[in-house]
Amino acid sequence: MSDKNKAKWYVAHTYSGYENKVMDDILKTVENRGMEDVIQEVRVPMEEVIEIKDNKKKVSERKVFPSYVMIKMIMNDDSWYVVRNTRGVTGFVGPGSKPVPLTPTEIKALGIALPGSENENKPVVKFDGKVGDQVMILTGAWEDTVGEITGINEGKQCLTINVEMFGRETPVEIGFTDVKLM
C-alpha cells in the first residue's frame, strides 16, 4: 500500500467563523514545509442551497458543519503538530487528544461532499411553500398541471401533490425545482 493510500480524513474543531482562515493557514504551512505528501487535502465542506421564494431561485453556499474543517492526511507527529498548532484550531474530533479518522460509512452518512463521494456537487433546495398551497408543474409529463401540495419531503427534496387524472385526485411526487407556487 502506498503512502498516499494511508491518508485518512480527520476532523479539526475550530473557532466559529475561522474555518476558511484555518484551512488557508494549514495549506500555507503544508506548502512552506513541503508536507504535501502528508497533509494532502483540507476542506471546509460547503453545500449549495437553492431557496425558492416568491417563485424566484436564489443560490447561495453555506458551511455544512460550521466550526469544523476536514483534513485528509497521514497522521504522524508532524501532521498532528501542524494542525493542532494552527491559530483557530481548538482540537481534533476524537476521545481526549487522540484524533480518530472518519470511516467511509461515516463520510457517507454525514453527506460530506468529498471528492469521489456521491454527494459531491449536489445542491440543497429550500422550498417556501406549505401543505395546502397550489403549485404548477413546470416540467415532464405533468407540465402545466396545477395541483395542491399534500406533503413536503425535505430529505428527498420533493413534494407530493394531488393532480386530477381521469376525474379523480391522484398523488404525484415532484422535485422542488420542478414546480412554481401559484
C-alpha positions in Angstrom: 0.0 0.0 0.0 1.5 3.3 -1.0 1.7 6.2 1.5 -1.0 8.1 -0.5 -3.5 5.4 0.4 -2.7 5.6 4.1 -4.1 9.1 4.3 -7.5 9.3 6.1 -10.0 12.0 6.7 -9.8 13.7 10.1 -12.0 16.5 11.6 -10.5 19.5 13.3 -12.7 21.7 15.5 -12.2 25.5 15.0 -13.5 28.7 16.5 -16.7 29.8 14.9 -16.1 31.7 11.7 -12.4 30.7 11.5 -13.0 27.7 9.2 -11.6 29.2 6.0 -8.8 31.0 7.8 -7.7 27.7 9.4 -7.9 25.9 6.0 -5.8 28.6 4.4 -3.2 28.6 7.2 -2.8 24.8 7.2 -2.4 24.9 3.4 0.3 27.6 3.6 2.2 25.7 6.3 2.0 22.5 4.3 3.4 24.3 1.3 6.1 26.1 3.3 7.3 22.8 4.9 6.9 20.6 1.8 4.4 18.4 3.6 2.0 17.9 0.6 2.5 14.1 0.8 1.4 14.0 4.4 -1.4 16.6 4.6 -3.0 16.0 1.2 -6.2 17.9 1.3 -8.0 20.4 3.6 -11.7 21.2 3.1 -14.5 23.2 4.6 -17.5 21.3 3.4 -19.9 23.6 1.6 -23.3 23.0 0.2 -25.2 24.9 -2.5 -28.5 26.0 -1.2 -31.3 26.9 -3.6 -34.0 28.9 -1.9 -37.3 29.4 -3.8 -39.1 32.5 -2.5 -41.8 34.3 -4.5 -41.1 31.9 -7.4 -37.5 33.2 -7.7 -34.5 31.0 -7.2 -31.7 32.3 -5.0 -28.5 30.2 -5.0 -26.1 30.6 -2.1 -23.4 28.5 -0.3 -23.3 27.6 3.3 -21.0 25.6 5.5 -22.3 22.0 6.1 -20.5 21.8 9.5 -19.8 25.2 11.0 -16.7 25.2 13.2 -15.2 22.1 11.6 -12.5 21.5 8.9 -12.0 18.2 7.2 -8.3 17.2 6.6 -7.1 14.2 4.6 -3.7 13.4 6.0 -1.4 10.7 7.2 -1.4 11.0 11.0 2.0 11.4 12.5 3.7 13.7 15.0 4.4 16.3 12.3 1.0 16.4 10.8 -0.7 16.4 14.2 1.6 19.3 15.3 0.8 21.4 12.2 -2.9 21.1 12.5 -3.1 21.3 16.3 -0.9 24.4 16.4 -2.7 26.3 13.7 -4.4 29.5 15.0 -8.1 29.0 15.4 -7.9 25.2 15.9 -9.2 24.0 19.2 -8.5 20.3 18.7 -9.3 17.2 16.8 -12.6 15.3 17.0 -12.0 12.1 19.0 -11.7 11.0 22.6 -9.3 13.0 24.6 -6.4 14.3 22.4 -6.4 11.2 20.1 -7.7 12.1 16.7 -10.0 9.4 15.2 -10.3 9.1 11.4 -13.7 9.1 9.7 -14.7 5.8 8.3 -16.1 5.6 4.7 -19.5 4.8 6.3 -19.3 7.9 8.4 -18.3 10.1 5.5 -21.3 8.8 3.5 -23.7 9.1 6.5 -22.6 12.7 7.1 -23.3 13.5 3.4 -20.0 15.3 3.1 -19.2 16.3 -0.5 -15.7 14.9 -0.6 -14.0 14.2 -4.0 -15.4 11.0 -5.4 -18.4 10.8 -3.0 -21.9 10.5 -4.3 -22.8 13.8 -2.6 -20.3 15.9 -4.5 -21.9 18.9 -6.3 -25.4 18.1 -5.2 -27.3 21.3 -4.3 -29.8 21.5 -1.4 -33.1 23.1 -2.3 -35.2 25.1 0.2 -38.9 25.4 -0.7 -41.0 28.1 0.9 -44.4 26.5 0.1 -46.6 24.7 2.6 -49.2 21.9 2.6 -52.4 23.2 1.0 -50.6 25.6 -1.4 -51.4 25.4 -5.1 -48.4 24.7 -7.5 -48.0 24.5 -11.2 -45.7 21.7 -12.6 -43.0 23.1 -14.9 -41.5 20.0 -16.5 -42.2 16.4 -17.5 -45.4 14.6 -18.3 -47.4 16.8 -15.9 -46.1 20.1 -17.3 -48.6 23.0 -16.8 -50.8 20.9 -14.5 -51.9 22.6 -11.3 -52.2 20.6 -8.1 -52.4 21.0 -4.3 -49.4 20.2 -2.0 -50.3 17.3 0.3 -46.8 16.6 1.6 -43.2 18.0 1.7 -40.2 15.8 1.9 -37.1 17.9 2.7 -34.8 14.8 2.6 -35.8 13.8 -0.9 -36.3 17.4 -1.9 -39.7 16.7 -3.3 -43.4 17.4 -2.9 -46.4 15.2 -3.0 -49.2 16.9 -4.8 -52.7 15.9 -5.9 -53.4 16.3 -9.6 -56.6 15.4 -11.3 -56.4 12.4 -13.6 -59.4 10.7 -15.2 -61.7 12.7 -13.0 -60.1 11.7 -9.7 -57.3 13.1 -7.4 -54.0 11.2 -7.9 -50.9 11.8 -5.7 -47.7 12.7 -7.7 -44.2 13.1 -6.3 -42.3 16.0 -7.9 -39.0 17.8 -7.2 -38.9 21.3 -5.6 -37.3 22.8 -8.7 -40.0 21.4 -11.0 -42.9 23.5 -9.6 -43.8 27.1 -9.0 -46.2 28.4 -6.4 -49.5 29.8 -7.7 
